[in-house]
């Protein structure tokens, strides 16, 4: 693909990432994402357009508010960079197409969910529930996934985590998996189907277990009840499946056949 198109796609992604930062900050606080205009969370000073250029403004301001000099969270440039990379990668994967826009919106939703969950241990229904309906609607036009696959993905995604959460609560009398994770995996199933859900569960569980164990070992105060939000790992599993899931599955089956399993 033409490098100029990829560059424009990257810039587009960073601009959307800047808006997603507003969503990440305001949705958990139940504030409007439309008004008021962007402002410093520390002093409330409005952020002028020349201080709101994705990535560039953070560098020029040296990571500090122009008005009060309070530090700007690294989350802001990270989200902008992440969405820029996602946009360029999806352009390479889907080209300039309807599915580029759909899966870019899907990845944007996963990004917002992940950063909110990391900060607040919360996954807003305002993202996951409409996302389920959008994913089901898109499946009618998807050349490689039927509406049936999408619907089963919703049921398997939401149903699997619901059973796991219910079993965990029955055995421990504590909540292990929240309702937000259940609805998030249902949304993921709507976009990538039941096969993608199974891959996402296995991949996210493995990565989450490794990261969780590392955090427990690294924290002097951690114990077996150390809380690790699961939403970011589900999101990561869905992203991996979108780009490489089928290739990884084919490799795995080939590996099993090669060793005679």
C-alpha positions as a Markdown table, in Angstrom:
| # | Residue | x | y | z |
|---|---|---|---|---|
| 1 | Unk | 0.0 | 0.0 | 0.0 |
| 2 | Unk | 1.1 | 3.6 | -0.8 |
| 3 | Unk | 3.1 | 5.0 | 2.2 |
| 4 | Unk | 1.2 | 8.3 | 2.0 |
| 5 | Unk | -2.1 | 6.4 | 2.5 |
| 6 | Unk | -0.6 | 4.6 | 5.5 |
| 7 | Unk | 0.7 | 7.9 | 6.9 |
| 8 | Unk | -2.7 | 9.6 | 6.5 |
| 9 | Unk | -4.3 | 6.6 | 8.1 |
| 10 | Unk | -1.9 | 6.8 | 11.0 |
| 11 | Unk | -2.6 | 10.6 | 11.5 |
| 12 | Unk | -6.4 | 9.8 | 11.3 |
| 13 | Unk | -5.9 | 7.2 | 14.0 |
| 14 | Unk | -4.0 | 9.6 | 16.3 |
| 15 | Unk | -6.8 | 12.2 | 15.9 |
| 16 | Unk | -9.4 | 9.6 | 16.9 |
| 17 | Unk | -7.2 | 8.6 | 19.8 |
| 18 | Unk | -7.2 | 12.1 | 21.1 |
| 19 | Unk | -11.0 | 12.0 | 21.2 |
| 20 | Unk | -10.9 | 8.6 | 22.9 |
| 21 | Unk | -8.8 | 10.1 | 25.7 |
| 22 | Unk | -11.8 | 12.3 | 26.4 |
| 23 | Unk | -14.1 | 9.3 | 26.5 |
| 24 | Unk | -11.7 | 7.4 | 28.8 |
| 25 | Unk | -11.6 | 10.3 | 31.2 |
| 26 | Unk | -15.3 | 11.3 | 31.2 |
| 27 | Unk | -17.3 | 8.1 | 30.7 |
| 28 | Unk | -16.5 | 6.7 | 34.2 |
| 29 | Unk | -17.4 | 10.1 | 35.7 |
| 30 | Unk | -20.7 | 10.1 | 33.8 |
| 31 | Unk | -19.7 | 13.4 | 32.1 |
| 32 | Unk | -20.7 | 14.5 | 28.6 |
| 33 | Unk | -18.1 | 13.6 | 26.0 |
| 34 | Unk | -19.3 | 16.6 | 23.8 |
| 35 | Unk | -19.1 | 19.5 | 26.2 |
| 36 | Unk | -17.4 | 21.3 | 27.8 |
| 37 | Unk | -14.4 | 21.6 | 25.5 |
| 38 | Unk | -11.1 | 19.8 | 26.4 |
| 39 | Unk | -9.6 | 21.2 | 29.6 |
| 40 | Unk | -6.8 | 20.4 | 32.1 |
| 41 | Unk | -8.1 | 17.9 | 34.7 |
| 42 | Unk | -5.9 | 19.6 | 37.3 |
| 43 | Unk | -6.6 | 23.3 | 37.0 |
| 44 | Unk | -9.6 | 23.3 | 34.6 |
| 45 | Unk | -7.9 | 25.6 | 32.1 |
| 46 | Unk | -9.3 | 25.1 | 28.5 |
| 47 | Unk | -6.9 | 23.4 | 26.1 |
| 48 | Unk | -6.4 | 25.4 | 23.0 |
| 49 | Unk | -6.2 | 23.7 | 19.6 |
| 50 | Unk | -2.5 | 24.3 | 19.3 |
| 51 | Unk | -2.0 | 22.4 | 22.5 |
| 52 | Unk | -4.2 | 19.6 | 21.4 |
| 53 | Unk | -2.3 | 18.2 | 18.4 |
| 54 | Unk | -2.0 | 14.5 | 18.8 |
| 55 | Unk | 1.5 | 13.4 | 20.0 |
| 56 | Unk | 3.1 | 16.6 | 18.9 |
| 57 | Unk | 1.6 | 18.8 | 21.6 |
| 58 | Unk | 2.7 | 16.4 | 24.4 |
| 59 | Unk | 6.3 | 16.6 | 23.2 |
| 60 | Unk | 6.3 | 20.4 | 22.7 |
| 61 | Unk | 4.7 | 20.9 | 26.2 |
| 62 | Unk | 7.2 | 18.4 | 27.7 |
| 63 | Unk | 4.3 | 16.5 | 29.2 |
| 64 | Unk | 3.0 | 19.4 | 31.3 |
| 65 | Unk | -0.1 | 21.7 | 31.2 |
| 66 | Unk | 0.7 | 25.1 | 29.7 |
| 67 | Unk | -1.3 | 26.8 | 32.4 |
| 68 | Unk | -0.5 | 25.1 | 35.7 |
| 69 | Unk | 2.5 | 23.0 | 34.7 |
| 70 | Unk | 0.9 | 19.8 | 36.2 |
| 71 | Unk | 2.1 | 16.6 | 34.5 |
| 72 | Unk | 0.1 | 15.2 | 31.7 |
| 73 | Unk | -0.6 | 11.5 | 32.0 |
| 74 | Unk | 1.4 | 9.3 | 29.6 |
| 75 | Unk | -1.9 | 7.6 | 28.8 |
| 76 | Unk | -2.7 | 10.5 | 26.4 |
| 77 | Unk | 0.1 | 10.1 | 23.9 |
| 78 | Unk | 0.0 | 6.3 | 24.4 |
| 79 | Unk | -3.7 | 6.1 | 23.3 |
| 80 | Unk | -3.0 | 8.4 | 20.4 |
| 81 | Unk | 0.0 | 6.3 | 19.2 |
| 82 | Unk | -1.9 | 3.1 | 19.7 |
| 83 | Unk | -4.8 | 4.2 | 17.6 |
| 84 | Unk | -2.4 | 5.5 | 14.9 |
| 85 | Unk | -0.7 | 2.1 | 14.7 |
| 86 | Unk | -4.1 | 0.3 | 14.7 |
| 87 | Unk | -5.3 | 2.4 | 11.9 |
| 88 | Unk | -2.3 | 1.8 | 9.7 |
| 89 | Unk | -2.3 | -1.9 | 10.5 |
| 90 | Unk | -6.0 | -2.3 | 9.6 |
| 91 | Unk | -5.4 | -0.4 | 6.4 |
| 92 | Unk | -2.7 | -3.0 | 5.5 |
| 93 | Unk | -5.1 | -5.8 | 6.5 |
| 94 | Unk | -8.4 | -4.6 | 5.0 |
| 95 | Unk | -7.4 | -1.8 | 2.6 |
| 96 | Unk | -9.5 | 1.3 | 2.2 |
| 97 | Unk | -12.9 | -0.4 | 2.8 |
| 98 | Unk | -16.0 | -0.7 | 4.9 |
| 99 | Unk | -14.4 | -3.3 | 7.1 |
| 100 | Unk | -11.4 | -1.0 | 7.8 |
| 101 | Unk | -13.9 | 1.5 | 9.3 |
| 102 | Unk | -15.8 | -1.2 | 11.2 |
| 103 | Unk | -12.9 | -2.9 | 12.8 |
| 104 | Unk | -11.2 | 0.5 | 13.5 |
| 105 | Unk | -14.4 | 1.4 | 15.5 |
| 106 | Unk | -14.2 | -2.1 | 17.1 |
| 107 | Unk | -10.5 | -1.5 | 18.1 |
| 108 | Unk | -11.4 | 2.0 | 19.3 |
| 109 | Unk | -14.1 | 0.5 | 21.6 |
| 110 | Unk | -11.6 | -2.1 | 22.9 |
| 111 | Unk | -9.1 | 0.7 | 23.6 |
| 112 | Unk | -11.5 | 2.8 | 25.6 |
| 113 | Unk | -12.8 | -0.2 | 27.5 |
| 114 | Unk | -9.2 | -1.4 | 28.4 |
| 115 | Unk | -8.0 | 1.9 | 29.8 |
| 116 | Unk | -11.2 | 2.5 | 31.7 |
| 117 | Unk | -10.9 | -1.0 | 33.2 |
| 118 | Unk | -7.3 | -0.4 | 34.1 |
| 119 | Unk | -8.1 | 2.8 | 36.0 |
| 120 | Unk | -11.5 | 2.1 | 37.5 |
| 121 | Unk | -12.1 | -1.7 | 37.3 |
| 122 | Unk | -15.2 | -0.8 | 35.2 |
| 123 | Unk | -16.4 | -1.6 | 31.7 |
| 124 | Unk | -19.2 | 0.8 | 30.7 |
| 125 | Unk | -22.3 | -0.8 | 29.3 |
| 126 | Unk | -22.7 | 2.2 | 27.0 |
| 127 | Unk | -19.9 | 0.7 | 24.9 |
| 128 | Unk | -20.4 | -3.0 | 25.1 |
| 129 | Unk | -24.1 | -3.3 | 24.8 |
| 130 | Unk | -24.5 | -1.1 | 21.6 |
| 131 | Unk | -21.3 | -2.9 | 20.4 |
| 132 | Unk | -23.1 | -6.2 | 20.5 |
| 133 | Unk | -25.8 | -4.9 | 18.2 |
| 134 | Unk | -23.3 | -3.3 | 15.8 |
| 135 | Unk | -21.3 | -6.5 | 15.5 |
| 136 | Unk | -24.5 | -8.6 | 14.8 |
| 137 | Unk | -25.5 | -6.0 | 12.1 |
| 138 | Unk | -22.1 | -6.1 | 10.5 |
| 139 | Unk | -22.2 | -9.9 | 10.2 |
| 140 | Unk | -25.0 | -9.6 | 7.6 |
| 141 | Unk | -22.5 | -8.0 | 5.2 |
| 142 | Unk | -19.3 | -9.9 | 6.3 |
| 143 | Unk | -17.9 | -12.1 | 3.5 |
| 144 | Unk | -16.1 | -14.5 | 6.0 |
| 145 | Unk | -18.5 | -14.6 | 8.9 |
| 146 | Unk | -22.3 | -15.4 | 8.9 |
| 147 | Unk | -24.9 | -13.9 | 11.2 |
| 148 | Unk | -25.2 | -17.3 | 12.8 |
| 149 | Unk | -21.4 | -17.3 | 13.6 |
| 150 | Unk | -21.8 | -13.8 | 15.1 |
| 151 | Unk | -24.9 | -14.8 | 17.2 |
| 152 | Unk | -23.2 | -17.9 | 18.5 |
| 153 | Unk | -20.2 | -15.8 | 19.3 |
| 154 | Unk | -22.3 | -13.5 | 21.5 |
| 155 | Unk | -23.9 | -16.5 | 23.2 |
| 156 | Unk | -20.6 | -18.4 | 23.7 |
| 157 | Unk | -18.8 | -15.3 | 24.8 |
| 158 | Unk | -21.3 | -14.1 | 27.3 |
| 159 | Unk | -22.4 | -17.5 | 28.4 |
| 160 | Unk | -18.9 | -18.9 | 28.9 |
| 161 | Unk | -17.8 | -16.1 | 31.2 |
| 162 | Unk | -21.2 | -16.1 | 33.0 |
| 163 | Unk | -20.7 | -19.8 | 33.8 |
| 164 | Unk | -17.1 | -19.3 | 35.0 |
| 165 | Unk | -18.2 | -16.3 | 37.1 |
| 166 | Unk | -21.1 | -18.2 | 38.6 |
| 167 | Unk | -18.9 | -21.2 | 39.4 |
| 168 | Unk | -16.2 | -19.0 | 41.0 |
| 169 | Unk | -18.7 | -17.2 | 43.1 |
| 170 | Unk | -20.3 | -20.5 | 44.2 |
| 171 | Unk | -16.9 | -21.9 | 45.3 |
| 172 | Unk | -15.3 | -18.8 | 46.8 |
| 173 | Unk | -18.3 | -16.6 | 47.7 |
| 174 | Unk | -16.3 | -13.8 | 46.0 |
| 175 | Unk | -16.8 | -12.1 | 42.6 |
| 176 | Unk | -14.0 | -13.1 | 40.2 |
| 177 | Unk | -15.3 | -11.9 | 36.8 |
| 178 | Unk | -17.6 | -8.9 | 36.6 |
| 179 | Unk | -20.6 | -8.4 | 34.5 |
| 180 | Unk | -18.7 | -5.9 | 32.4 |
| 181 | Unk | -16.3 | -8.6 | 31.3 |
| 182 | Unk | -19.2 | -10.9 | 30.3 |
| 183 | Unk | -20.8 | -8.2 | 28.2 |
| 184 | Unk | -17.4 | -7.3 | 26.7 |
| 185 | Unk | -16.7 | -10.8 | 25.5 |
| 186 | Unk | -20.2 | -11.0 | 24.1 |
| 187 | Unk | -19.4 | -7.9 | 22.1 |
| 188 | Unk | -16.1 | -9.4 | 20.9 |
| 189 | Unk | -18.0 | -12.5 | 19.8 |
| 190 | Unk | -20.4 | -10.4 | 17.8 |
| 191 | Unk | -17.5 | -9.0 | 15.8 |
| 192 | Unk | -15.2 | -12.0 | 15.4 |
| 193 | Unk | -17.5 | -15.0 | 15.8 |
| 194 | Unk | -17.5 | -18.0 | 18.1 |
| 195 | Unk | -14.1 | -19.3 | 16.9 |
| 196 | Unk | -12.6 | -15.9 | 17.7 |
| 197 | Unk | -14.2 | -16.0 | 21.1 |
| 198 | Unk | -12.7 | -19.4 | 22.0 |
| 199 | Unk | -9.3 | -18.1 | 20.8 |
| 200 | Unk | -9.7 | -14.9 | 22.8 |
| 201 | Unk | -10.6 | -16.8 | 26.0 |
| 202 | Unk | -7.5 | -19.1 | 25.7 |
| 203 | Unk | -5.1 | -16.3 | 24.6 |
| 204 | Unk | -6.3 | -13.7 | 27.2 |
| 205 | Unk | -6.4 | -16.3 | 30.0 |
| 206 | Unk | -2.8 | -17.3 | 29.3 |
| 207 | Unk | -1.5 | -13.7 | 29.0 |
| 208 | Unk | -3.5 | -12.6 | 32.0 |
| 209 | Unk | -2.2 | -15.5 | 34.1 |
| 210 | Unk | 1.4 | -14.7 | 33.2 |
| 211 | Unk | 1.0 | -10.9 | 33.9 |
| 212 | Unk | -1.0 | -11.6 | 37.1 |
| 213 | Unk | 1.7 | -13.9 | 38.4 |
| 214 | Unk | 4.4 | -11.4 | 37.6 |
| 215 | Unk | 2.5 | -8.7 | 39.4 |
| 216 | Unk | 2.0 | -10.9 | 42.5 |
| 217 | Unk | 5.7 | -11.8 | 42.6 |
| 218 | Unk | 6.7 | -8.2 | 42.2 |
| 219 | Unk | 4.4 | -6.8 | 44.9 |
| 220 | Unk | 5.4 | -7.2 | 48.5 |
| 221 | Unk | 1.8 | -6.7 | 49.6 |
| 222 | Unk | 0.2 | -8.9 | 47.0 |
| 223 | Unk | -1.6 | -12.2 | 47.8 |
| 224 | Unk | -3.8 | -14.7 | 46.1 |
| 225 | Unk | -6.6 | -12.1 | 46.0 |
| 226 | Unk | -4.5 | -9.6 | 43.9 |
| 227 | Unk | -7.0 | -8.0 | 41.5 |
| 228 | Unk | -6.0 | -7.8 | 37.8 |
| 229 | Unk | -8.6 | -6.3 | 35.4 |
| 230 | Unk | -9.5 | -8.9 | 32.7 |
| 231 | Unk | -10.9 | -6.5 | 30.1 |
| 232 | Unk | -7.5 | -5.4 | 28.7 |
| 233 | Unk | -6.5 | -9.1 | 28.2 |
| 234 | Unk | -9.8 | -9.9 | 26.5 |
| 235 | Unk | -9.3 | -6.9 | 24.2 |
| 236 | Unk | -5.7 | -8.0 | 23.4 |
| 237 | Unk | -6.8 | -11.5 | 22.6 |
| 238 | Unk | -9.4 | -10.1 | 20.2 |
| 239 | Unk | -6.8 | -7.9 | 18.5 |
| 240 | Unk | -4.4 | -10.8 | 18.1 |
| 241 | Unk | -7.2 | -13.0 | 16.6 |
| 242 | Unk | -8.2 | -10.2 | 14.1 |
| 243 | Unk | -4.7 | -10.0 | 12.7 |
| 244 | Unk | -3.1 | -13.5 | 13.3 |
| 245 | Unk | -5.7 | -15.7 | 14.8 |
| 246 | Unk | -6.4 | -18.0 | 11.8 |
| 247 | Unk | -2.7 | -18.3 | 11.0 |
| 248 | Unk | -1.9 | -19.2 | 14.6 |
| 249 | Unk | -4.7 | -21.8 | 14.7 |
| 250 | Unk | -3.6 | -23.4 | 11.5 |
| 251 | Unk | 0.0 | -23.5 | 12.8 |
| 252 | Unk | -1.2 | -25.1 | 16.0 |
| 253 | Unk | -3.1 | -27.8 | 14.2 |
| 254 | Unk | -0.2 | -28.4 | 11.9 |
| 255 | Unk | 2.1 | -28.7 | 15.0 |
| 256 | Unk | -0.2 | -31.3 | 16.6 |
| 257 | Unk | -0.4 | -33.3 | 13.4 |
| 258 | Unk | 3.3 | -33.2 | 13.1 |
| 259 | Unk | 3.8 | -34.8 | 16.5 |
| 260 | Unk | 1.1 | -37.3 | 15.9 |
| 261 | Unk | -1.5 | -36.0 | 18.3 |
